């Protein structure tokens, strides 16, 4: 309770509904369980439910699991974000987890830590990538997808990434690592990269693509990066940003630019042709792959127009220091 300038008492409920909705909309972004806000009052529920479901934000395995189990959404989400910090999806002890889940369901386990319980539930539903697929199936018209999570070489379910992402056709897709920006890490391991690009082949509405903390297969090959765009239609793809990437060949960069006629900007930030201890890719490296062309050739001009090579992280010692 507070007072207005003329001394009258005011409560939150006396504010115009437009003001209340504006305040509560901000609260949805910071509340640990945003759906609880909708339960306070039926008017809030009616006004906020479409706002809450317009952008699905999931920040834990628990939230992902319960979203998958949601029977009905109040609206059609336009944006989907999944952030799983650290190694929260790194659990491959399938037999142990399934045995624990069976014991838990049969009542033979009296106390169960939530983290172990939810991991068992995720595995029971096909693993993290199968759950991601089920979540995206609830967002058939989603336009923006953002993933902040690690993949792991030891994960036998990496092929499911393709199936998970094939159910959508986004305008914007971003996959970055959940670690702080100054950390150098490979959130998208080579096998995950391959299956990701197999899904990208079918995205005809894609306009913006952002991938960071990504490792392409070694030894380097142009096939993974360019295969998703050669002979596949991406008529409106305008921007690609690749950051903290390793094993990207200059040849694949040149081919990428040539294969996507709609591409306006390709940014390579801290992108290396081999490991992070080798040299970053520079514009000159890409142009060198076209040395058989005349300097006034339109293909060389296009590389100069589209490609941006930048360095964000500076080494203290060793490697390419900018």
Secondary structure per residue as TSV (DSSP state, phi and psi in degrees):
chain	resnum	aa	ss	phi	psi
A	1	X	-	360.0	135.8
A	2	X	E	-140.1	179.9
A	3	X	E	-119.0	144.5
A	4	X	-	-78.4	169.7
A	5	X	T	-56.9	-27.8
A	6	X	T	-90.0	6.8
A	7	X	S	95.6	-6.4
A	8	X	-	-74.0	145.7
A	9	X	E	-73.3	142.0
A	10	X	E	-130.6	141.0
A	11	X	-	-119.5	168.0
A	12	X	G	-57.9	-37.1
A	13	X	G	-71.5	-18.0
A	14	X	G	-83.2	-9.2
A	15	X	S	-70.8	152.3
A	16	X	-	-57.6	143.7
A	17	X	H	-59.5	-31.3
A	18	X	H	-63.7	-38.5
A	19	X	H	-70.0	-42.5
A	20	X	H	-59.3	-45.4
A	21	X	H	-63.0	-39.3
A	22	X	H	-62.3	-42.6
A	23	X	H	-66.7	-45.7
A	24	X	H	-69.3	-30.3
A	25	X	H	-61.2	-40.0
A	26	X	H	-65.5	-35.3
A	27	X	H	-66.7	-30.8
A	28	X	H	-60.5	-30.6
A	29	X	H	-76.3	-20.9
A	30	X	H	-114.8	-14.9
A	31	X	-	-72.3	133.2
A	32	X	T	-62.9	-31.2
A	33	X	T	-129.1	80.6
A	34	X	T	-59.7	-27.4
A	35	X	H	-65.1	-21.6
A	36	X	H	-63.2	-30.5
A	37	X	H	-63.1	-36.5
A	38	X	H	-68.0	-21.0
A	39	X	T	-84.6	-6.9
A	40	X	S	-68.6	-41.6
A	41	X	-	-152.6	143.7
A	42	X	H	-62.4	-34.0
A	43	X	H	-64.7	-41.5
A	44	X	H	-63.5	-42.2
A	45	X	H	-60.1	-46.0
A	46	X	H	-63.8	-38.6
A	47	X	H	-81.6	-34.9
A	48	X	H	-94.2	-22.2
A	49	X	H	-56.4	-46.0
A	50	X	H	-63.4	-33.4
A	51	X	H	-69.5	-44.0
A	52	X	H	-62.8	-41.0
A	53	X	H	-84.4	-8.8
A	54	X	H	-69.8	-29.2
A	55	X	E	-134.3	107.5
A	56	X	E	-82.9	120.8
A	57	X	E	-119.0	114.5
A	58	X	E	-118.3	127.8
A	59	X	-	-122.2	15.3
A	60	X	S	-161.9	163.6
A	61	X	H	-62.2	-35.7
A	62	X	H	-62.2	-46.1
A	63	X	H	-63.8	-39.7
A	64	X	H	-61.5	-45.8
A	65	X	H	-62.1	-46.9
A	66	X	H	-72.6	-27.8
A	67	X	H	-67.1	-41.4
A	68	X	H	-59.5	-34.3
A	69	X	T	-85.0	-3.5
A	70	X	-	-64.0	129.3
A	71	X	-	-79.2	-34.3
A	72	X	-	-152.7	136.4
A	73	X	-	-100.9	151.5
A	74	X	S	-78.3	-15.5
A	75	X	S	-150.6	-173.1
A	76	X	-	-108.2	108.0
A	77	X	-	-59.6	136.0
A	78	X	S	-98.7	-18.5
A	79	X	E	-137.7	146.7
A	80	X	E	-139.0	126.3
A	81	X	E	-127.6	133.3
A	82	X	E	-130.4	119.5
A	83	X	E	-125.2	117.1
A	84	X	-	-122.5	103.9
A	85	X	-	-70.0	151.7
A	86	X	T	56.6	-136.7
A	87	X	T	-100.1	31.1
A	88	X	T	-65.3	-16.5
A	89	X	T	-107.4	7.2
A	90	X	-	-89.9	79.6
A	91	X	-	-142.0	113.7
A	92	X	-	-119.9	7.5
A	93	X	-	-79.2	68.1
A	94	X	H	-60.0	-47.9
A	95	X	H	-64.3	-43.0
A	96	X	H	-64.5	-42.8
A	97	X	H	-66.5	-40.8
A	98	X	H	-66.7	-37.0
A	99	X	H	-66.1	-39.8
A	100	X	H	-65.1	-41.4
A	101	X	H	-63.1	-41.6
A	102	X	H	-62.8	-42.4
A	103	X	H	-65.0	-38.8
A	104	X	H	-65.0	-45.6
A	105	X	H	-66.4	-27.7
A	106	X	T	-87.3	-2.5
A	107	X	T	86.1	10.7
A	108	X	-	-85.5	-7.7
A	109	X	-	-113.4	117.5
A	110	X	S	-79.4	-39.5
A	111	X	-	-127.6	135.4
A	112	X	-	-139.8	123.9
A	113	X	-	-64.0	140.5
A	114	X	H	-58.9	-39.0
A	115	X	H	-62.4	-42.8
A	116	X	H	-68.9	-38.4
A	117	X	H	-63.6	-45.3
A	118	X	H	-71.2	-33.7
A	119	X	H	-62.9	-40.6
A	120	X	H	-64.2	-39.0
A	121	X	H	-65.4	-41.9
A	122	X	H	-61.5	-45.3
A	123	X	H	-63.0	-38.9
A	124	X	H	-62.2	-25.0
A	125	X	T	-98.5	14.8
A	126	X	T	103.6	3.4
A	127	X	-	97.2	174.9
A	128	X	H	-62.3	-41.2
A	129	X	H	-75.0	-32.7
A	130	X	H	-67.1	-38.2
A	131	X	H	-67.5	-36.8
A	132	X	H	-61.5	-41.1
A	133	X	H	-61.6	-44.9
A	134	X	H	-62.8	-36.9
A	135	X	H	-66.9	-43.3
A	136	X	H	-70.5	-26.6
A	137	X	H	-64.0	-23.3
A	138	X	T	-82.0	-3.5
A	139	X	-	-126.2	63.5
A	140	X	T	-66.1	-22.0
A	141	X	T	-112.4	20.9
A	142	X	-	-60.4	139.0
A	143	X	-	-109.1	-28.2
A	144	X	E	-127.9	126.5
A	145	X	E	-124.6	131.3
A	146	X	E	-130.5	121.9
A	147	X	E	-115.1	132.3
A	148	X	E	-127.8	91.2
A	149	X	-	-162.8	161.1
A	150	X	-	-92.9	150.8
A	151	X	-	-112.8	162.6
A	152	X	-	-135.7	140.0
A	153	X	T	-59.8	-30.1
A	154	X	T	-82.4	0.1
A	155	X	-	-82.3	114.6
A	156	X	T	-74.3	-9.6
A	157	X	T	-95.2	9.3
A	158	X	T	-56.3	-33.8
A	159	X	T	-58.9	-20.6
A	160	X	H	-72.0	-11.6
A	161	X	H	-59.5	-42.1
A	162	X	H	-60.0	-48.3
A	163	X	H	-63.8	-36.4
A	164	X	H	-64.5	-41.1
A	165	X	H	-92.0	-10.5
A	166	X	T	-72.3	-14.2
A	167	X	T	-84.7	-1.7
A	168	X	-	-125.6	166.7
A	169	X	-	-142.4	73.2
A	170	X	-	-77.1	161.0
A	171	X	S	-86.4	-31.5
A	172	X	E	-134.6	132.7
A	173	X	E	-134.7	133.9
A	174	X	E	-136.9	131.7
A	175	X	E	-132.6	115.1
A	176	X	E	-129.2	166.8
A	177	X	-	-78.5	151.8
A	178	X	S	-83.1	-4.9
A	179	X	S	-74.8	161.2
A	180	X	-	-54.5	151.7
A	181	X	T	-61.1	-24.3
A	182	X	T	-86.3	-4.2
A	183	X	-	-82.4	139.0
A	184	X	-	-99.2	113.8
A	185	X	-	-150.4	160.1
A	186	X	-	-108.2	92.5
A	187	X	S	-74.7	-32.4
A	188	X	B	-107.3	101.5
A	189	X	-	-75.5	163.5
A	190	X	H	-52.4	-45.6
A	191	X	H	-63.8	-38.6
A	192	X	H	-65.2	-37.6
A	193	X	H	-60.5	-45.1
A	194	X	H	-59.0	-46.8
A	195	X	H	-72.6	-29.7
A	196	X	H	-63.0	-47.7
A	197	X	H	-69.9	-24.1
A	198	X	H	-66.4	-34.3
A	199	X	H	-73.5	-37.9
A	200	X	H	-60.4	-27.9
A	201	X	T	-51.9	-34.5
A	202	X	T	-92.2	0.0
A	203	X	-	-86.9	90.0
A	204	X	T	-79.2	-15.9
A	205	X	T	-97.8	0.4
A	206	X	-	-62.9	129.0
A	207	X	-	-114.3	-35.8
A	208	X	E	-133.6	134.0
A	209	X	E	-132.0	125.4
A	210	X	E	-128.2	122.7
A	211	X	E	-132.2	125.4
A	212	X	E	-132.8	162.5
A	213	X	E	57.3	50.4
A	214	X	E	-121.2	137.8
A	215	X	E	-116.0	119.3
A	216	X	-	-84.0	162.5
A	217	X	-	-59.7	148.0
A	218	X	S	-122.9	133.9
A	219	X	S	-67.3	152.0
A	220	X	-	-58.1	143.4
A	221	X	-	-142.8	148.1
A	222	X	S	-82.1	-10.6
A	223	X	H	-66.1	-43.5
A	224	X	H	-64.4	-50.0
A	225	X	H	-69.9	-43.2
A	226	X	H	-88.7	-22.9
A	227	X	H	-61.8	-28.6
A	228	X	T	-73.0	-17.3
A	229	X	T	-117.1	-21.8
A	230	X	T	-75.5	128.6
A	231	X	T	67.0	15.9
A	232	X	S	-129.1	139.5
A	233	X	-	-84.1	120.3
A	234	X	-	-131.3	70.8
A	235	X	T	-69.6	-16.9
A	236	X	T	-120.9	11.9
A	237	X	-	-71.4	113.7
A	238	X	-	-107.6	-34.1
A	239	X	E	-132.8	132.7
A	240	X	E	-129.3	130.4
A	241	X	E	-123.8	121.1
A	242	X	E	-121.1	122.9
A	243	X	E	-131.5	151.5
A	244	X	E	45.4	55.4
A	245	X	E	-114.6	145.9
A	246	X	E	-125.2	155.1
A	247	X	S	62.7	44.5
A	248	X	-	-105.8	122.7
A	249	X	-	-88.2	145.4
A	250	X	H	-57.9	-33.3
A	251	X	H	-62.9	-40.2
A	252	X	H	-69.0	-33.2
A	253	X	H	-65.5	-45.9
A	254	X	H	-60.9	-44.3
A	255	X	H	-64.5	-36.9
A	256	X	H	-60.3	-46.1
A	257	X	H	-63.9	-39.4
A	258	X	H	-71.6	-31.8
A	259	X	H	-80.0	-21.2
A	260	X	-	-113.6	95.7
A	261	X	T	-67.6	-24.6
A	262	X	T	-84.0	-8.3
A	263	X	-	-66.3	126.9
A	264	X	-	-103.8	-34.0
A	265	X	E	-142.9	127.1
A	266	X	E	-121.7	111.5
A	267	X	E	-105.1	124.9
A	268	X	E	-111.1	110.2
A	269	X	E	-111.9	119.1
A	270	X	E	49.8	52.8
A	271	X	E	-109.3	130.3
A	272	X	B	-117.3	145.6
A	273	X	S	-78.3	-18.1
A	274	X	S	-135.5	-131.0
A	275	X	S	-78.7	175.8
A	276	X	T	-70.5	-8.9
A	277	X	T	-91.0	-2.6
A	278	X	S	-97.3	-169.4
A	279	X	-	-80.5	145.6
A	280	X	B	-69.1	154.5
A	281	X	-	-74.9	133.3
A	282	X	-	-120.8	163.4
A	283	X	H	-57.5	-36.8
A	284	X	H	-62.1	-33.7
A	285	X	H	-64.4	-39.6
A	286	X	H	-71.1	-43.2
A	287	X	H	-63.9	-30.8
A	288	X	H	-63.7	-26.4
A	289	X	T	-73.0	-12.3
A	290	X	T	-112.8	26.0
A	291	X	T	-65.5	-17.5
A	292	X	T	-75.6	-8.9
A	293	X	S	-94.8	153.9
A	294	X	-	-68.6	154.2
A	295	X	T	-62.0	-27.8
A	296	X	T	-93.4	11.4
A	297	X	-	-66.4	138.5
A	298	X	H	-61.4	-29.5
A	299	X	H	-69.7	-38.3
A	300	X	H	-67.6	-39.8
A	301	X	H	-62.0	-38.4
A	302	X	H	-65.6	-40.4
A	303	X	H	-59.0	-45.1
A	304	X	H	-63.5	-34.0
A	305	X	H	-75.9	-38.2
A	306	X	H	-93.1	-39.5
A	307	X	E	-82.4	134.5
A	308	X	E	-129.7	117.4
A	309	X	E	-109.1	121.2
A	310	X	E	-131.0	159.6
A	311	X	-	-122.0	124.1
A	312	X	-	-106.7	-44.6
A	313	X	-	-93.5	131.7
A	314	X	-	-107.6	129.3
A	315	X	-	-76.7	151.9
A	316	X	S	-83.5	-44.6
A	317	X	S	-141.7	154.5
A	318	X	S	74.6	160.7
A	319	X	S	66.3	-165.5
A	320	X	-	-82.4	112.5
A	321	X	-	-100.3	44.6
A	322	X	-	94.5	360.0
